[in-house]
Amino acid sequence: MLENITRAQLKSMTLKELLALSEEIREKITSTVLENGGHLSSNLGAVELSVALNFVFDFPHDKLVFDVGHQCYAHKLLTGRYKAFNTLRKKGGISGFPKREESEFDFYNVGHAGTSVSAALGIAKARDIKGENFNVIALIGDGSFNNGLIYEAFNSLRVLNTRILLIINDNGMSIAPTVGSMHEYLQLLSENDERKQKNARNSSIFGRFGFAYDGVYDGNDLEKMICKLQEVKERLKTESVILHVVTKKGKGYSFCEENPEMTHGISGGNSAETEYSQVLGSTLINLAEKDERIVAVTAAMTSSLGLSEFFGRYPERSVDVGICEEHATILCASMATQGLKPYYAVYSTFLQRSYDEIVIDICSQNLPVTLCVDRAGVSGADGETHQGVFDLSFLSSVPNLTIAVPKDVKEFENMLLFSADFNAPLAIRYPRSGRNLYGSHDKIVCGKWEKLLSGDGKYAVLACGERAITLAYKAAEILSEKNIRPTVINARFVKPLDRDMLDGLNDKFIITVEDNALIGGFGSLINGYFADKNSGKIIKNFAYSDKFIPQGGVSELMEDLGLSADALADYIIENEN
């Protein structure tokens, strides 16, 4: 049924047929995600909602804007992408997020939380200015609903004088369980106690912003969902509506329902490697046992960042702010002014949202906040919105900030031990997983690098981070067969640079390798250093060029983008001849 479904066929289906279609969608999502990876439980919970939306509204004439996009798989299947769905998140395949370039049914590119209401209002205002007539729907999860951007958009609804439908898909979860006062308020609105529910509705804050409130408290009941959307569609002719829909994350599969956090994101992973997040969690626990100042902070990602055990052991020193990265950064800064030692764990791609707060609140005050920057570098199948390749670039320009990049998981542990006594802003950036492979693990000294391999004085490879060092070692093995011996250096501090080691390099060719954008990154800093000295050294940078990086496997993307042991070895061989 699903493979060849047309819009006309969908619109003419009976309820029984729609229910069967929903189960077929669920089966397809599950089998594909278990094979390819992706967001499983969030998409399973939104199946009936997606079917109802596509049944009631007239896409692509009407416009549906997702927030983040962790609930878009069913929509993709219903809008002509069944045959391509097995390519989900693969190189050259369909995206795990809405993408305008992919389909006329994807109306706005997303990937980070909190953008949907602003985007929907912009589309609606453009509609009004152009004199067009269509409905605009924003679909947001209750986790994203914590994000401050939402309330900035709310504040402009009356000013814009337009109409949208905002659907809150409330499953009680972001990645971790949803936290905060708004979550509590949504719970009250859907309370089984009729009196409490009525009081909450009568005092609804949404009306003050210009929204009429309505709810479906069993959003996995397809018939109820369709009836309510048909009713709301008529109301959109005269007013903006918030539709509060309560769904079950992981609906239809008991393991997902019972483990919604574990099954939010599915990944093949590499069992031979250690998650850096595991090291973060265990090391912070050890440090916290001795230092009562230590506080762990996350923005809705307790488990994936390795902090669950810390949160369980030290609840009074644990803070989950929900999907509010800017707030988390300021919170850390303010706690540091009071003598605490905050550790803010965050994915590289989400740290981008906190740039202003890093500059003004942490670094301008020179506060001892440690930024634990997870998933740094190419992150793979989530594509352009999630590649962590800009952090060295945007962090390196900030005064007072020290930037460390471990060579492996053991050195990461040592950097965390170093951080405990470091009384200034510090960022430690690292990939998802790695190994303990690279030589000794001496005590970390701020700004000091490590020579891993001694060469013959012609080529020096300055490798920044585990992936770069892995490439450098593999290239050295290739080159050894030609009796070429490059020096390999663990450039474990990007800021400050190890000037003593740089000044001591007699090598003619300097080669930098990093899992980051070239512009503003480690290589750029090295270029600037030697340019100032007019040294005459030949410098080659291996980094990512000035373009967004698509989805795909980490290794295949790095190779496609010119970061491979073969490319590094070939460059040296070419210059040898």
Secondary structure, DSSP 8 states (H G I E B T S, - for coil): --TT--HHHHHT--HHHHHHHHHHHHHHHHHHHHHH-EE-HHHHHTHHHHHHHHHHS-TTTSEEEESTTTT-HHHHHHTT-TTTGGGTTSTTS--SS--TTT-TT--S---STT-HHHHHHHHHHHHHHHT----EEEEEETTGGGSHHHHHHHTTHHHHT---EEEEEE-SBSSSB--SHHHHHHHHHT-SSHHHHHHHHHT-SHHHHTEEEEEES-TT-HHHHHHHHHHHHHHTTT-EEEEEEE--TTTT-HHHHH-TTTTSEE----TTSEEHHHHHHHHHHHHHHH-TTEEEEESS-TTTTT-HHHHHH-GGGEEE--S-HHHHHHHHHHHHHTT-EEEEEEEHHHHGGGHHHIIIIIITTT---EEEEES-B---TT-TTT-B-SHHHHHTTSTT-EEE--SSHHHHHHHHHHHTT--S-EEEE--SEE---SS------TT--EEEE---SSEEEEEESHHHHHHHHHHHHHHHTTT---EEEE--EEES--HHHHHT---SEEEEEEEEESTTSHHHHHHHHHHHHT---EEEEEEE-SS---SS-HHHHHHHTT-SHHHHHHHHHHHH-
